[in-house]
Amino acid sequence: MRGPLKNANLLVRFLLELSALAAMAYWGFSVTSGLAQWVLGLGAPLTVAVVWGLFVSPKHKVELASPARFAIELTVFAAAALALAAADQPVLAVALAVIELISGTMNYVSAGLS
C-alpha cells in the first residue's frame, strides 16, 4: 500500500482508535448506574488507551512481533464491538468490527503494523 491509499488507511485507523475509546465509554456509562457507571465509563476507555499506547500505537513502549501486535489490535477492537453490542448498538458494533478488520488487515499486510 502506497501514497494516498496508505494515508487514507492511517486516517481510518486513527478514527477507529477514537471510535473504540468512545464505544468503551458509551458501554460503561450505559450498562449500569451510580459509582459503577463512572468507574466503567471512564475506566474502560482508559484501559484501552493504555493497552493501545503500550503495544499497538506507532510510538508503542513494548516491542512485540507484528503478529502479536495485530492480535492485540484485533482484541481491542473486538472488545469495543462487543461493548457496543452489549449496549444495544448492534449495527454500530458490526460496522466497527468490519471496518477494523479490513483496515487492520490492510495495515498488517502492507506494513507489518507501521
C-alpha positions in Angstrom: 0.0 0.0 0.0 1.5 3.3 -1.0 0.8 7.0 -1.1 -2.8 8.2 -0.9 -4.2 4.7 0.0 -1.8 4.3 2.9 -2.6 7.8 4.1 -6.3 7.2 3.9 -6.0 3.9 5.8 -3.9 5.7 8.5 -6.7 8.2 8.9 -9.3 5.5 9.1 -7.1 3.7 11.7 -7.0 6.8 13.8 -10.7 7.3 13.6 -11.2 3.6 14.6 -9.0 4.2 17.6 -11.1 7.1 18.7 -14.3 5.0 18.0 -13.0 2.2 20.2 -12.5 4.7 23.1 -15.9 6.2 22.5 -17.5 2.7 22.3 -16.0 1.6 25.6 -17.1 4.9 27.3 -20.6 4.5 25.9 -20.8 0.9 27.1 -19.5 1.8 30.6 -22.0 4.7 31.0 -24.9 2.7 29.6 -24.8 -0.7 31.3 -25.0 0.4 34.9 -25.6 3.4 37.2 -24.1 5.1 40.2 -20.5 4.8 41.0 -20.0 1.7 38.8 -21.2 3.7 35.8 -18.4 6.2 36.4 -15.8 3.6 37.0 -16.7 1.7 33.9 -17.4 4.8 31.8 -14.0 6.2 32.5 -12.0 3.1 33.3 -12.8 1.1 30.2 -11.6 3.7 27.7 -8.6 4.4 29.9 -7.7 0.7 29.9 -8.0 0.6 26.1 -5.8 3.8 25.8 -3.1 2.2 28.0 -3.1 -1.1 26.1 -3.0 0.7 22.8 -0.2 3.0 23.8 1.9 0.2 25.2 1.6 -2.3 22.4 0.0 -1.0 19.2 0.5 2.7 18.7 3.2 3.9 16.4 5.2 5.0 19.5 4.5 1.9 21.4 6.5 1.2 24.6 6.7 -2.6 24.4 8.2 -4.2 21.3 6.3 -7.2 20.0 6.4 -9.1 16.8 3.9 -7.9 14.2 1.5 -10.9 14.6 1.3 -10.3 18.3 0.6 -6.5 17.9 -2.0 -7.4 15.3 -3.7 -9.8 17.7 -3.8 -7.2 20.4 -5.2 -4.7 18.0 -7.9 -7.1 16.9 -8.6 -7.9 20.6 -9.1 -4.2 21.4 -11.5 -3.7 18.5 -13.3 -6.9 19.3 -13.8 -5.7 22.8 -15.1 -2.4 21.5 -17.5 -4.1 19.1 -18.8 -6.4 21.9 -19.2 -3.4 24.2 -21.4 -1.7 21.6 -23.4 -4.9 21.1 -23.9 -5.2 24.9 -25.0 -1.5 24.9 -27.8 -2.3 22.4 -25.9 -0.9 19.4 -25.6 -4.0 17.2 -25.4 -2.1 13.8 -22.5 0.1 15.2 -20.9 -3.0 16.6 -20.9 -4.8 13.3 -19.8 -1.7 11.4 -16.8 -1.1 13.7 -15.8 -4.8 13.5 -15.9 -4.9 9.7 -14.1 -1.7 9.1 -11.4 -2.6 11.6 -10.9 -6.0 10.2 -10.4 -4.5 6.7 -8.2 -1.6 7.8 -6.2 -3.6 10.3 -5.6 -6.4 7.7 -4.5 -3.9 5.1 -2.1 -2.3 7.5 -0.7 -5.6 8.7 -0.2 -7.0 5.3 1.3 -3.9 3.8 3.5 -2.6 6.6 3.7 -5.1 9.4 1.7 -2.6 11.7 3.6 0.6 11.0 
